[in-house]
Amino acid sequence: AIYLLAYCYYRGGSAKSARSVLLSRWLGRNDGVAGRNGGNRANAAGGQGVNDDGSGTTIDLERTRSSARYLLAKSCYDLHLYSEAEETLLRHCRESFAQAIIDG
């Protein structure tokens, strides 16, 4: 629901409100937390748990997170916050790369 609210704000022409919602409600609590730790955590975008049973819920959650990151970056870009937009897009890649190196 949080992602959809931010998306509506963005499509309504309020990139600042979309950025604010994403920073305070979505990415501040969920970016990377459930994806790395697993378990049965409820997400802010619909209350579905992250299951380790291979049911596909984890994939759907990651897609929503990716969309939220992109929307945040797009909002930052529209607000001329270019370094924040770049960091938003690259942070996940850096974390994934670091984890891949650790895992071997």
Backbone as JSON, one array per atom type, in Angstrom:
{
  "sequence": "AIYLLAYCYYRGGSAKSARSVLLSRWLGRNDGVAGRNGGNRANAAGGQGVNDDGSGTTIDLERTRSSARYLLAKSCYDLHLYSEAEETLLRHCRESFAQAIIDG",
  "N": [[0.82, -1.19, 0.0], [2.01, 1.22, 0.67], [3.88, 1.68, -1.36], [2.11, 2.0, -3.52], [0.74, 4.3, -2.73], [2.83, 6.19, -2.81], [3.39, 6.01, -5.53], [1.02, 7.02, -6.62], [1.13, 9.66, -5.65], [3.41, 10.48, -7.07], [2.61, 10.17, -9.77], [0.61, 12.04, -9.73], [1.98, 14.34, -9.83], [3.5, 15.15, -7.68], [6.41, 14.77, -6.78], [7.95, 15.28, -4.57], [6.32, 14.58, -2.36], [6.01, 11.85, -2.9], [8.67, 10.98, -2.61], [9.04, 11.57, 0.09], [7.17, 9.85, 1.36], [8.2, 7.34, 0.59], [10.77, 7.41, 1.75], [10.24, 7.68, 4.51], [8.33, 5.71, 5.2], [8.58, 3.27, 3.72], [11.26, 2.5, 2.63], [12.85, 3.11, 4.78], [12.19, 1.22, 6.73], [12.15, -1.3, 5.49], [13.99, -1.79, 3.39], [16.05, -4.12, 2.25], [16.01, -5.52, 4.66], [14.18, -7.73, 5.23], [14.82, -9.28, 3.04], [17.45, -10.15, 3.4], [17.41, -11.37, 5.89], [15.34, -13.2, 5.95], [12.73, -15.29, 7.24], [9.43, -14.74, 8.69], [8.37, -12.07, 8.1], [6.18, -9.31, 7.92], [5.46, -7.21, 5.19], [5.36, -3.7, 4.27], [3.83, -3.27, 2.1], [1.41, -4.6, 1.79], [1.21, -6.61, 3.63], [1.99, -9.26, 3.27], [3.8, -12.12, 4.22], [7.3, -12.9, 4.3], [8.28, -15.76, 3.03], [10.24, -18.67, 3.49], [9.74, -20.89, 2.06], [9.86, -21.16, -0.65], [7.7, -20.28, -2.15], [7.38, -18.13, -3.82], [6.69, -15.7, -2.81], [8.8, -14.23, -1.75], [10.1, -13.43, -4.06], [8.17, -11.74, -5.2], [8.11, -9.75, -3.24], [10.7, -8.71, -3.49], [10.56, -7.66, -6.05], [8.72, -5.58, -5.61], [10.2, -4.05, -3.83], [12.32, -3.33, -5.53], [10.94, -1.78, -7.39], [10.11, 0.26, -5.71], [12.58, 1.37, -5.0], [13.38, 2.31, -7.51], [11.34, 4.19, -8.04], [11.82, 5.98, -5.96], [14.37, 6.88, -6.73], [13.73, 8.07, -9.19], [12.0, 10.09, -8.31], [13.79, 11.61, -6.78], [15.54, 12.41, -8.81], [13.82, 14.01, -10.37], [13.52, 16.05, -8.56], [15.93, 17.23, -8.66], [17.93, 16.11, -7.12], [20.44, 14.7, -7.63], [22.68, 13.16, -6.74], [21.57, 11.73, -4.63], [19.67, 10.24, -6.01], [21.35, 8.66, -7.61], [22.74, 7.22, -5.63], [20.62, 5.81, -4.49], [19.94, 4.03, -6.54], [22.33, 2.6, -6.83], [23.03, 1.54, -4.35], [21.82, -0.96, -3.63], [22.99, -2.64, -5.54], [25.69, -2.48, -4.8], [25.55, -3.64, -2.24], [24.68, -6.22, -2.91], [26.84, -7.09, -4.46], [28.92, -7.01, -2.57], [27.99, -8.98, -0.81], [28.08, -11.21, -2.49], [30.82, -11.49, -2.81], [31.58, -12.08, -0.21], [30.23, -14.5, 0.13], [31.6, -16.01, -1.62]],
  "CA": [[0.0, 0.0, 0.0], [2.88, 2.39, 0.73], [4.41, 1.91, -2.71], [1.02, 2.51, -4.34], [0.51, 5.69, -2.32], [3.92, 6.98, -3.37], [3.2, 6.02, -6.98], [-0.08, 7.96, -6.9], [1.68, 11.0, -5.46], [4.32, 10.77, -8.17], [1.81, 10.34, -10.99], [-0.16, 13.26, -9.55], [2.86, 15.5, -9.99], [4.15, 15.52, -6.43], [7.59, 13.93, -6.56], [8.41, 15.53, -3.2], [5.5, 13.75, -1.47], [6.36, 10.45, -3.17], [9.97, 10.76, -1.98], [8.84, 11.6, 1.53], [6.5, 8.61, 1.76], [9.12, 6.22, 0.42], [11.86, 7.48, 2.73], [9.8, 7.51, 5.9], [7.47, 4.55, 5.46], [8.93, 2.03, 3.04], [12.67, 2.15, 2.57], [13.44, 3.24, 6.1], [11.94, 0.02, 7.53], [12.16, -2.59, 4.8], [14.96, -1.98, 2.32], [17.09, -5.09, 2.51], [15.9, -6.19, 5.95], [13.57, -9.05, 5.11], [15.48, -10.03, 1.99], [18.67, -10.78, 3.9], [17.2, -12.13, 7.11], [14.34, -14.25, 5.77], [11.73, -15.31, 8.3], [8.05, -14.45, 8.33], [8.11, -10.67, 8.37], [5.16, -8.69, 7.07], [5.96, -6.01, 4.55], [4.47, -2.54, 4.33], [3.08, -3.14, 0.85], [0.32, -5.53, 1.66], [1.14, -7.5, 4.75], [2.37, -10.63, 2.99], [5.03, -12.51, 4.88], [8.39, -13.41, 3.48], [8.38, -17.18, 3.37], [11.41, -19.38, 3.0], [9.29, -22.16, 1.51], [9.97, -21.16, -2.1], [6.39, -20.07, -2.74], [7.37, -17.01, -4.74], [6.41, -14.45, -2.1], [10.05, -13.5, -1.64], [10.36, -12.81, -5.37], [7.24, -10.62, -5.33], [8.55, -8.71, -2.33], [11.89, -8.09, -4.07], [10.1, -6.83, -7.18], [8.13, -4.37, -5.05], [11.32, -3.26, -3.32], [13.03, -2.77, -6.68], [10.09, -0.72, -7.92], [10.15, 1.37, -4.75], [13.88, 2.02, -5.15], [13.38, 3.06, -8.77], [10.45, 5.34, -7.87], [12.54, 6.94, -5.13], [15.42, 7.48, -7.55], [13.07, 8.94, -10.17], [11.53, 11.26, -7.57], [14.97, 12.41, -6.46], [16.0, 13.0, -10.07], [12.9, 15.09, -10.71], [13.74, 17.13, -7.6], [17.32, 17.64, -8.89], [18.78, 15.52, -6.09], [21.07, 13.7, -8.49], [23.53, 12.22, -6.0], [20.69, 10.83, -3.88], [19.09, 9.32, -6.99], [22.39, 7.71, -7.96], [22.99, 6.35, -4.47], [19.45, 4.93, -4.34], [20.04, 2.97, -7.53], [23.55, 1.81, -6.72], [23.19, 0.95, -3.01], [21.46, -2.38, -3.66], [24.01, -3.33, -6.33], [26.89, -2.57, -3.97], [25.31, -4.62, -1.19], [24.65, -7.55, -3.54], [28.2, -7.41, -4.85], [29.67, -7.31, -1.34], [27.51, -10.28, -0.31], [28.59, -12.24, -3.4], [32.24, -11.67, -2.5], [31.65, -12.75, 1.08], [29.78, -15.87, -0.05], [32.64, -16.72, -2.37]],
  "C": [[0.87, 1.26, 0.0], [3.44, 2.72, -0.65], [3.33, 2.51, -3.6], [0.69, 3.96, -4.0], [1.58, 6.6, -2.92], [3.78, 7.1, -4.89], [2.09, 7.0, -7.38], [0.38, 9.4, -6.72], [2.54, 11.4, -6.65], [3.54, 11.04, -9.46], [0.94, 11.59, -10.93], [0.68, 14.52, -9.62], [3.58, 15.93, -8.72], [5.3, 14.57, -6.11], [8.1, 14.09, -5.13], [7.63, 14.67, -2.2], [5.81, 12.28, -1.65], [7.68, 10.11, -2.49], [9.82, 10.68, -0.46], [8.2, 10.31, 2.04], [7.46, 7.42, 1.68], [10.24, 6.23, 1.45], [11.38, 7.15, 4.13], [9.08, 6.2, 6.16], [8.0, 3.24, 4.89], [10.41, 1.69, 3.2], [13.34, 2.25, 3.93], [13.28, 1.99, 6.94], [12.28, -1.26, 6.8], [13.26, -2.8, 3.79], [16.08, -2.92, 2.76], [16.92, -5.87, 3.8], [15.36, -7.59, 5.79], [14.28, -9.9, 4.06], [16.73, -10.75, 2.47], [18.39, -11.71, 5.07], [16.17, -13.25, 6.98], [13.27, -14.16, 6.82], [10.35, -15.02, 7.78], [7.7, -13.01, 8.67], [7.05, -10.16, 7.42], [5.76, -7.44, 6.46], [4.92, -4.91, 4.59], [3.6, -2.44, 3.08], [2.0, -4.2, 0.72], [0.24, -6.58, 2.74], [1.48, -8.95, 4.46], [3.66, -10.93, 3.71], [6.07, -12.95, 3.88], [8.62, -14.84, 3.9], [9.64, -17.77, 2.77], [11.02, -20.71, 2.34], [9.32, -22.21, -0.01], [8.66, -20.89, -2.81], [6.32, -18.91, -3.7], [7.08, -15.68, -4.06], [7.66, -13.61, -1.97], [10.37, -12.78, -2.94], [9.44, -11.61, -5.56], [7.65, -9.45, -4.45], [9.77, -7.99, -2.91], [11.52, -7.23, -5.27], [9.51, -5.52, -6.68], [9.23, -3.47, -4.5], [12.08, -2.59, -4.45], [12.24, -1.62, -7.28], [10.11, 0.5, -7.01], [11.48, 2.11, -4.85], [13.92, 2.86, -6.42], [12.51, 4.31, -8.65], [11.11, 6.4, -7.0], [13.63, 7.64, -5.93], [14.82, 8.45, -8.57], [12.56, 10.21, -9.51], [12.69, 12.19, -7.23], [15.51, 13.11, -7.71], [15.12, 14.18, -10.47], [13.06, 16.3, -9.8], [15.17, 17.67, -7.67], [18.25, 17.21, -7.75], [19.53, 14.36, -6.74], [21.93, 12.7, -7.71], [22.69, 11.25, -5.17], [20.04, 9.81, -4.81], [20.1, 8.24, -7.37], [22.65, 6.72, -6.83], [21.84, 5.36, -4.27], [19.54, 3.75, -5.31], [21.23, 2.04, -7.3], [23.72, 1.09, -5.39], [22.92, -0.56, -3.03], [22.5, -3.18, -4.45], [25.29, -3.52, -5.52], [26.73, -3.63, -2.88], [25.3, -6.04, -1.75], [26.04, -8.0, -3.93], [29.04, -7.79, -3.64], [29.27, -8.67, -0.78], [28.03, -11.43, -1.18], [30.07, -12.52, -3.13], [32.41, -12.43, -1.19], [31.29, -14.24, 0.93], [30.78, -16.71, -0.87], [32.23, -17.02, -3.71]]
}
